[in-house]
Amino acid sequence: MLRTALRNVLAHKARLMMTALAVLLGVAFVAGTLIFSDTVGEAVKNASARNLKDVAVSVQATNADPDTPDVVEAEKDGKRATALDQKLADRIRALPGVQSVRSDVTGQATLAGKDNQPIGNGWQNRAVNYQPGKDGKDSRYPLAQGRGPAAENEMALAESTAEAAGYSIGDTVRFATDGPVLKKKLVGIVATDDPQVTAGGSLALFDTATAQKLYLHAGQFDELVVAATPGTDQHALTAKVRELLPKDRAEATSGSELAAEQAKMIAEQNSALSQTLLTFAGIALFVGVFIIANTFTMLISQRSREIALLRAVGASRRQVVRSVLAEAGLLGLISSVVGFALGTGIAVGLRAVLDANGAGFPDGPVVISPAAVLSALGVGVVVTVLAAWLPSRKAAKIAPVEALSTVEAPPALRSLVLRNTLGAVVCGLGVAVMLYVSTLKSGDDLPTAMLGSALTLTGVIILAPLLSRPLVSLAGVVTTRLFGIGGKLAKENALRNPRRTAATASALMIGLTLITGMTVVGHSAQRGMDKMAATDLTADYKIETSTYVGLDPELSKKVAKIPGVEAMAPFRGTGISGGGGFGYLRGTDLSQIDKVTRISFKQGSLDAVRAGGIAISQSWAKQRGWQAGDTVNAEFNDAKKAKVKVAAVYADNETLGDAFADMSLVGPHAPRAKNDELLVKAAGGGSEALVKEIRHALGDSPLLKIQNHDDLRKEHAGQIDTVLNLVYGLLGMAVIIAVVGVVNTLAMSVFERTREIGMLRAIGLARSGIKQMVRLESVVISLFGAVLGIGVGIFLAWAGGSLVGSSFPTYEMVLPWGRLGLFLLIALVVGVLAALWPARRAARLNMLESIGAQ
């Protein structure tokens, strides 16, 4: 029977090719994901290990007690204070087993390029102190050009940073750390494989004294890195270092512990990406299951005589099942091997594409782990065998005499009744769950929504043969009127085996369901954001810093005095808890707030808030059971408690958030004495000249982000479009596999109907008519899958939209008719393209040979 299985694979190479392609693509997706994850993870891990190569102990400053006098004093000049100083470094250096102590200062610096545009990605814009050794060089940052910074007016940059900004040795570099623009001479360019820098950030280096002046206080450090002499026990040395540290002001971690923490963090970061990609790989393989099952079902029907002969000569049912499963296993193994090779290329290509778009992964070889090989090959073989199991059971049930007397027995009515009953139960349960989800308002209910979606989609797949009859018949009316006999034959062929039609269409339906659902939710979210901005925000500009370090209040006041500025409201916030919940209280200028945002009060008024107390949003009031006039016990982020009067309740407003009050109430409890953002209302709607004036008033800092309504809309739209494009790209694989399924079904259907096609040619149907018949059948099947997919996708988006709407009140489902029409057009094109080869093959059949075919 094993030889029989091998012979069958070799005898049906053309018929199995499309099935092998479906398995191949699915396995390639899985293998590519695993190899990409392993490769990037190993590269980042190696880069981190190189950074920790000589680290025996890391001593880092921790958050100090806010009541400590020296910290309070330190906050007055806006700089951080740490307990790590030169005296502590010297004491650690004197310990037995210590080879050296490196004293690090770290911060953030955002550079302005020669085009005056900021360089890097906000929080990844690093700044460190350059620490030359005895040779005058810092081993962490090898010099590529020039020399290291040695004076207050000098600095160095990473190669990628200098290239992005357009700076070369000798240029004056403009940058900012917390607002005001600073200028220094570029004296050196260094190489680095710091993951934050390679991932799109920037790196600036200063001499130690300058770095301390910018970020700390003279003689203070953020970290002391201890290198040990050979043979020294890291853990013992760490314990000795801990004995020297001030209590609650610093902590020591051994190099091995630090490496383990970083490895764990890297694994968690890669896990999220890998799980996302593997989810889409699973979808692609799930789509492939329909194609594999469809193919083997048709092969069993075509080989019923052959199987009957095997049964007649003594083959048992178990042997027939094993033969079919062995055939599937062999097909899966061959496809998986080729798919794994393709997956390796996908992993390399994916890394190159992401690097070209600023991902900046560290350099490293392609990593192919045994787990990736076994997982990818195992998945391909197991999926193929499982998909062929039901067809193999059907083959085993063929009775020798009964099978010899017929080519293909029609499906038993009972099986369809059972299938329809099961489908109705599953689909009904899924719809019920989704209707329940539509009443929920919390993002924590996402697992319930995913379960309901899976049940609904599974139920529709099971019911697809039943649904195919009315939908295909309706499409047949159109094709018959437009294309005559060719359209009618296409309809009849599609209805001849509804289970096969349903299985073929389901593959396309799954991909379009997911794409449609994501598109509707994304489009609706974008419309909601636009509506929210148009409804809530009446200011023309929102001003903040790219690193969220805040804006100097004195500079902010200058903005209000600029000619052309009609109103300006600063914002500063702090956390507030009370009534069993936590929220965010924003302080602002109450004399200006109603000029930069629309406020709809449900209880109380703005005058009441000005008289003292806070205003809270309607949803916040509902959650806590508060109303205007209540006096509540509140606790602020700085742990101070106070009785606060609820002066007003307003309709939910994204600009104002949970609650707002006068700046005098919020300011003392805010974590910093800077404004988080400014909202500016301009006379006449604003202009480029006004933007330049605002920038000038705020010191022309590269940290500044000045956004108008269009900028804010594009920022939000960009995030949503990025997610949608990623989903389209990943689900595109599932759609491609679905196209393969349509081609496969049509090709094998043509083979089954060889004699029928010969008869049609004999009674006068031209070759063009044969081609048209096959093409229309393909289009009908594709449109059937598309209509089902789009319909289910819209339903799931509607039911699950309430969870998305919980994040902002203006969410409202809006159907993107243009994109939905595009999906239908794509399905139409898929149908036409998928039929090219089968239609050509059908038209080229020899008339006499076809009539004589058995």
Buried (B, 14 or more C-beta within 10 A) or exposed (E): BEEBBBEBBEEBEEBBBBBBBBBBBBBBBBBBBBBBBBBBBBBBBBBBEEBBEBBBBBBBBEEBEEEBEEBEEBBEEBBBBBBBBEEBBEEBBEBEBBEEBBBBBBBBBBBBBEEEEBBBBBEBBBBBBBBBEEEEBBEBBEBBBBBBBBEEEBBBBBBBBBEBBEBBBEBEBBBBBBBEBBEBBBBBBBEBBBBBBBBBBBBBBBBBBBBBBBBBBEBBBBBBBBBBEEEBEBEEBBEBBBEBBEEEBBEBBBBBBBBEEBBEEBBEEBEEBBEBBBEBBBBBBBBBBBBBBBBBBBBBBBBBBBBBBBBEEEBEBEBBBBBBBBBBBBBBBBBBBBBBEBBBBBBBEBBEEBBEEEBBBBEBEBBBBEEBBEBBBBBBBBBBBBBBBEBBBBBBEBEBEEBBEEEEEEBEEEEBEEBBEBBBEBBEBBBEBBEBBBEBEEEEBBEBBEBBBEBBBBBBBBBBBBBBBEBBEEBBEBBBEEBEEBBBBBBBBBBBBBBBBBBBBBBBBBBBBBBBBBBBBBBBBBBBBBBBBEBBBBBBBBBBBBBEBBBBBEBBEBBBEBEBBBBBBBBBBBBBBBBEEEBBBBBBBBEBBEBBBBBEBEBBBBEBBBEEBBBBBBBBBEBBEBBBBBEBEBBBBEEEEEEBBBBBBBBBBBBBBBBBBBBEBBBEBBBEBBBBBBBBBBEEEBEEEBBEBBBEBBBBBBBBBBBBBEEBBEEBBEBBBEBBEBBBEBBBBBBBBBBBBBBBBBBBBBBBBBBBBBBBBEEEBEBEBBBBBBBBBBBBBBBBBBBBBBBBBBBBBBBBBBBBBBEBBBBEBBBBEEBBEEBBEBBBEBBBBBBBBBBBBBBEBEEEEBBEBE
